[in-house]
Amino acid sequence: MCFQTDPGDCKEHIGNNRPYVVVNVAMSADGKISTRQRRQVKLSGEQDFKRVDLLKAGSDAVMVGIGTVLADDPSLTVKSPDLSRERVDRGKDPNPVRIVIDSMARTPPDAAILHKGLGMRIIACSRKAPADRLAVLRAHAIIIQTGEKEVDLTSLFAKLPEYGIRSLMVEGGGTLIWSLFLNGLIDEFSTFISNRIIGGKDAPTPADGDGFITEDFFPDLNLVSAEQIEDGVFIRWRVLPGKPFSITGSSRYRNISDSGKVS
Ligand SMILES: NC(=O)c1ccc[n+]([C@@H]2O[C@H](COP(=O)([O-])OP(=O)(O)OC[C@H]3O[C@@H](n4cnc5c(N)ncnc54)[C@H](OP(=O)(O)O)[C@@H]3O)[C@@H](O)[C@H]2O)c1
């Protein structure tokens, strides 16, 4: 289901070989998604919490990076019993498929994401992931191995429709979102901007990684909507396709030279 967009957007995606991808993050008024200690902080209120839960319940899958699992230990379950029930009435599991991007299979075997709530889990690892850790995680999740040093996101996303995943919500963190921008894998970028300041040059932001350094490579966005929610603002952007960095083969280590060339 293509949840947050006009139906037309979804139609464009039918037949594409990857899911429709919506990134959703909450950030402070100064653009930070947590503290410099990478401690999870409450940035939105009840109304935004419900919006996020609705988005999650309407998505086939929800994804985070291993950095977020280790920092926050999220379960990524649908919180509203009514929304879970509606999913079951539609013939789905009560929770979307939960996906962790985790090159070396570092997901702790007791992580909440592996134990809380019913539904499929996928841990995406690189081919370097140690076999003993994979064996432990296999008891709780489907393991997909792709990429040499790190997870090849483009190849992973091409496999997700095989698991019935046509719409994907990405919750973070900043390293994963950066890689998704780098590989041209985001359709919508949504942020709730809270009325608080976190500060700190080392505090994570919605797109960390190395960053682009020339305008030619900056992904362009189209404003879909901006609305006040409680004391903050919710902004939805559509990511325009067609930048030259959107090439096959994932790497957040891809070299961006001082002249701005990506290799
Ligand atoms: N405010 C919000 O809405 C929100 C939401 C989520 C998270 N957060 C915050 O974000 C912070 C965590 O973010 P983070 O940047 O440290 O971690 P992250 O983005 O959650 O995970 C990044 C990790 O994923 C793994 N990975 C594997 N393949 C990758 C690839 N191709 N591209 C990118 N990453 C890949 C890497 O670790 P390996 O090499 O070991 O696999 C990488 O370090 C926490 O402070 C959390 O609280 C905030």
The ligand as an SDF file (V2000), in Angstrom:
LIG
                    3D

 48 52  0  0  0  0  0  0  0  0999 V2000
   14.4650   11.2620   15.6550 N   0  0  0  0  0  0  0  0  0  0  0  0
   14.2100   10.2230   14.8950 C   0  0  0  0  0  0  0  0  0  0  0  0
   13.1750   10.1910   14.1970 O   0  0  0  0  0  0  0  0  0  0  0  0
   15.1730    9.0790   14.8810 C   0  0  0  0  0  0  0  0  0  0  0  0
   14.8160    7.8820   14.2120 C   0  0  0  0  0  0  0  0  0  0  0  0
   15.7380    6.8490   14.1860 C   0  0  0  0  0  0  0  0  0  0  0  0
   16.9780    6.9870   14.7830 C   0  0  0  0  0  0  0  0  0  0  0  0
   17.2750    8.1340   15.4290 N   0  0  0  0  0  0  0  0  0  0  0  0
   18.6020    8.3100   16.0680 C   0  0  0  0  0  0  0  0  0  0  0  0
   19.6100    8.0520   15.1120 O   0  0  0  0  0  0  0  0  0  0  0  0
   20.7860    7.5710   15.7840 C   0  0  0  0  0  0  0  0  0  0  0  0
   21.2800    6.3350   15.0780 C   0  0  0  0  0  0  0  0  0  0  0  0
   21.6800    6.6860   13.7710 O   0  0  0  0  0  0  0  0  0  0  0  0
   23.0500    6.1670   13.1610 P   0  0  0  0  0  0  0  0  0  0  0  0
   23.3390    7.0220   11.9820 O   0  0  0  0  0  0  0  0  0  0  0  0
   24.0520    6.0400   14.2380 O   0  0  0  0  0  0  0  0  0  0  0  0
   22.7040    4.6840   12.7360 O   0  0  0  0  0  0  0  0  0  0  0  0
   21.6960    4.0430   11.6450 P   0  0  0  0  0  0  0  0  0  0  0  0
   21.5490    4.9150   10.4700 O   0  0  0  0  0  0  0  0  0  0  0  0
   20.4900    3.5720   12.3750 O   0  0  0  0  0  0  0  0  0  0  0  0
   22.5240    2.7310   11.2340 O   0  0  0  0  0  0  0  0  0  0  0  0
   23.6970    2.8980   10.4670 C   0  0  0  0  0  0  0  0  0  0  0  0
   24.4510    1.5980   10.3670 C   0  0  0  0  0  0  0  0  0  0  0  0
   23.8190    0.7130    9.4440 O   0  0  0  0  0  0  0  0  0  0  0  0
   24.8030   -0.1580    8.9460 C   0  0  0  0  0  0  0  0  0  0  0  0
   24.7840   -0.2540    7.5020 N   0  0  0  0  0  0  0  0  0  0  0  0
   24.9620   -1.4080    6.8030 C   0  0  0  0  0  0  0  0  0  0  0  0
   24.9300   -1.1980    5.5010 N   0  0  0  0  0  0  0  0  0  0  0  0
   24.7360    0.1340    5.3380 C   0  0  0  0  0  0  0  0  0  0  0  0
   24.6380    0.9540    4.1870 C   0  0  0  0  0  0  0  0  0  0  0  0
   24.7040    0.4620    2.9510 N   0  0  0  0  0  0  0  0  0  0  0  0
   24.4560    2.2660    4.3790 N   0  0  0  0  0  0  0  0  0  0  0  0
   24.3670    2.7880    5.6070 C   0  0  0  0  0  0  0  0  0  0  0  0
   24.4530    2.0710    6.7450 N   0  0  0  0  0  0  0  0  0  0  0  0
   24.6410    0.7350    6.5990 C   0  0  0  0  0  0  0  0  0  0  0  0
   26.1610    0.3800    9.3850 C   0  0  0  0  0  0  0  0  0  0  0  0
   26.6440   -0.3820   10.4920 O   0  0  0  0  0  0  0  0  0  0  0  0
   27.3810   -1.7750   10.1740 P   0  0  0  0  0  0  0  0  0  0  0  0
   28.4930   -1.4410    9.2080 O   0  0  0  0  0  0  0  0  0  0  0  0
   27.8410   -2.3040   11.4640 O   0  0  0  0  0  0  0  0  0  0  0  0
   26.3520   -2.6240    9.5780 O   0  0  0  0  0  0  0  0  0  0  0  0
   25.8280    1.7840    9.8260 C   0  0  0  0  0  0  0  0  0  0  0  0
   26.7140    2.2810   10.8000 O   0  0  0  0  0  0  0  0  0  0  0  0
   20.3810    7.3060   17.2300 C   0  0  0  0  0  0  0  0  0  0  0  0
   20.8440    8.3580   18.0270 O   0  0  0  0  0  0  0  0  0  0  0  0
   18.8530    7.3260   17.1890 C   0  0  0  0  0  0  0  0  0  0  0  0
   18.2880    7.7730   18.4050 O   0  0  0  0  0  0  0  0  0  0  0  0
   16.4140    9.1870   15.4910 C   0  0  0  0  0  0  0  0  0  0  0  0
  1  2  1  0
  2  3  2  0
  2  4  1  0
  4  5  1  0
  4 48  2  0
  5  6  2  0
  6  7  1  0
  7  8  2  0
  8  9  1  0
  8 48  1  0
  9 10  1  0
  9 46  1  0
 10 11  1  0
 11 12  1  0
 11 44  1  0
 12 13  1  0
 13 14  1  0
 14 15  2  0
 14 16  1  0
 14 17  1  0
 17 18  1  0
 18 19  2  0
 18 20  1  0
 18 21  1  0
 21 22  1  0
 22 23  1  0
 23 24  1  0
 23 42  1  0
 24 25  1  0
 25 26  1  0
 25 36  1  0
 26 27  1  0
 26 35  1  0
 27 28  2  0
 28 29  1  0
 29 30  1  0
 29 35  2  0
 30 31  1  0
 30 32  2  0
 32 33  1  0
 33 34  2  0
 34 35  1  0
 36 37  1  0
 36 42  1  0
 37 38  1  0
 38 39  2  0
 38 40  1  0
 38 41  1  0
 42 43  1  0
 44 45  1  0
 44 46  1  0
 46 47  1  0
M  CHG  2   8   1  16  -1
M  END
$$$$
